Amino acid sequence: MTGLWTQRPKFIHLGLFVAAYVLGCAFAQILAFMPGTGISIWLPSGLFIATLLFASRSTWAWWLLAGCFAELFANTLWFRSPLPAAFLIYLGNALEALIGAWLIRRVLGDPVRLDTLQQMLIFVALGAGVAPIMAATIGAATVDGFDILSQSFWTAWPLFWIGDATGVLIVAPLALAVLQNWGDRTQLSATQWMEICILGLIFGGVAALSLNHYLSFTYIVVPPLLWAAVRFEFKGAAIALMFLVLITAAFTMSSGGEFPGVSESPKERHILLQLFLAISALSAMIVAAISRQHRLGLLTLRKSMDTLRHREWELTQLVDVVPSHLWRLTPDGEPIFFNRRMADFLGMGVADIDRPNATRLDALIEAIHPVDAPGFRTALRHSLATGEPFALRYRLRRADGVYHWMSSRADPLRGEDGRIVQWYGLCHDIDDQVHAEEALRERERGLRELLDALPINILSFAPTRKMTYASKRYIDKVGAPLVHIEDFDALARDVAHPEDFPRMFAVASHGFATGQPFVNRFRRRDKQGIYRWIEARTQPQRDASGTILQWHIVSIDIEDEMHAQQALRAAQDSLARQSQAASLAELSASIAHEVNQPLAAVIANSHACHRWLTADPPNIERANKTVDRIIRDANSAADVVSRIRALFKQSVDTRVNGAIEDIVAEAHNLIAEEAARHRVLLDVEVDRGLPAIFMDAVQIKQVLVNLIRNGMEAMAGLAEDKRLSVRVSRIDNTVQIDIRDHGTGIEAPDRIFEPFFTTKEHGMGMGLAICRSIVESHGGRLWAEKNEPKGAVLAFTLPIESKVLS
Amino acid sequence: MSNVKSVVAVVDDDPRVLESLEELLESAGYVTRSFSSAGALLASGTSGIDLLITDIGMPGMNGFELRDQVKKARPKLPVFLITGRHEIVDQERAQDIDGLFRKPFDGQVLLAAIADALQHKGNGE
């Protein structure tokens, strides 16, 4: 119930509905010329259907209730039928409205519009044709059943049906129009008001005359009715019909006229009246519907035309405003349209380029730069001939004579048969862009020239090490990489000297892996197959987030510098050796002199002593004296030796715990340059995890350098395969170092460690003796072995101290 | 061997060498006159001297200069040079010098050379 209550229409609407309903009942009572029948033109049926068509379905109960109240009220006032009969008749009316509204809504949809003839006919058929059957059947049965006014079912039924149908025809369209356009305040023009007035006068006059029998044809009222229907559609027709009904009612009440027609029987007159009104209403409604449909059609057409015009205007604007040139050509290439921008640019429209003895196309081509014109003509001709799209860049002369770069495209529009109907062209002004591109190209060329002019080679690699760029100078110098060489690894293997490759590649791999810049010096093969020293510096290029985009390698030739450096080192080396030799010679000379003095005295005295003893007689006294001197001087010589020994003796013990691999690495570094100069390949291999050794690092390094140098010198005469290996390994409680060469070998392995033993032309013969003394002072051993198949192995051991181990 | 004992002058800055030469020469019957420097010899004069033995490396005037000086007054005087520095002997300047002895020298060889020189001198004069 609450739902029903909340769905309630406004009271004022219900009140108005009841008032109109009661008014309709009063009208029916007046028009009932068979007094007391109440059967005549039943206007409430039209009101009821129109209300239910307009109101939402949820409020229908309220309207049924209100209708019931209104009809019972009217029954009390005028009809005076027994209450059950009145209620049954109302039930018929309500059913008629319900079924009529439901059917019309179902067929025409919501909201119900009567804009077309079809809609109108459906409305008439369902609302005025089908629906009144309910009311007529129940009403006639009730009249018959209650024996009201002695009416039989079959006499009452048509009266009921026609009465209700006429009511629906007259009132429903008008009521619907009023309800639907309640808020609509369409202003009528003065001319329309004038027309309404004239129409009203004519209508009133004709109606009055015809109903008063001054005019013998009642139907003469139909033309003005149709006029109203044509000119003012539903509203006009409905108002005119209401007017007609009122006049009819007025005449019927006054009984002045027996409308319409001349029949003697009141029943026939009654039916004729109903038919007249029904036919008039039907005609007016149909004419109104046709008129409305026609007007709406015209309205739609006008709207479509307006829309079309607007679209056309928009398109024109678009074509003119779009910041490009648009042009159209005939299939032969004759220009037939330039948009406004193009016309403004050229300073002439498409019609202005007509020249005597020349086509429009020729005239257009005149505006193209003379250099580009032939190309333009050829390309356009080709496109026109083949139907292929046209695309070209050319310079076009502006109205002020300045040429602008244009990028032009044209595509053919084909008809349904595939033939070209027109060409549509689009042309951009790309002057700024072209100039910017030129500037960019110029800069790029400048940079490239700069790169090529610089005495450096540049290579770039992607993070995947794939080669992305090689400068011209590089290609000129080294030669373009072979087809199969695509990345750094292959390139390095190809151009780097085999001896330098492992070290160089290791450095590069480390750099690439860690993302750190790196530098390599190595011999690189050039185009002629000659190896030259270069220095290659490699740097990553990163983006804002730090990700590596490219690796750039800049390399410079350092062959001359390397030669100069080697020469310098050789000179330094030689100088050092000379000074060393000189100082050694000086030292030995001093030592010799120091020792020779007392020795000379000892020997001279010995001879003298010998002479004194062998004289005749022997001079014992002098002999004794000389022997004393011999002893003295010999002791003096021994003192000299002691002094020298003291001079060379280590006064401070500089032994500490140290890593043998560090010492080997330092010795390697010291000797590396010398090895490279003598083309000796040093192969150093140190076991991992060797314990620390308690030693004098400087002395052990001296031993290593000495032994390595000996090995290198032993191979001096070899033409190739100058390989010297240093191997450090642990054997039991010692670390053993082997220095292995492929030289001439050792003829006297037992004697080489003796002082002053030398196989060298300029050697002192002290080196190995000193080495052995150093090694032995460390508690180790130094020995020599034969190397297989040739050469020698010099090996020494150093003990691992137990205190170091712990 | 002549009746008159020949006089041999010896110059050396090392007293041990000087003494040993003196002893050796006297054991061979020569009269010796010892000087610890070239200056000392020149101061006492060269008259009465039959032969000169001088060390090369000495403070002040060295053996070569002394020889040159003495030869001006006594061109025919035999001069023997002795040295403990062998590198001097190796030098070119000393290559063709007669009577150069390296310390330590053989006593017999030296005495033989002295005797030979004195005999030649005697013949020459």
Interface residues (C-beta under 8 A of the other chain):
Chain A: A585 A589 A592 H593 N596 Q597 P598 L599 A600 A601 V602 I603 A604 N605 S606 H607 A608 H610 R611 W612 A615 N619 R622 K625 T626 R629 R632 D633 S636
Chain B: D14 R16 V17 E19 S20 L21 E23 L24 E26 S27 A28 G57 I82 G84 R85 H86 E87 R102 K103 P104 F105 D106 G107 Q108 L110 L111
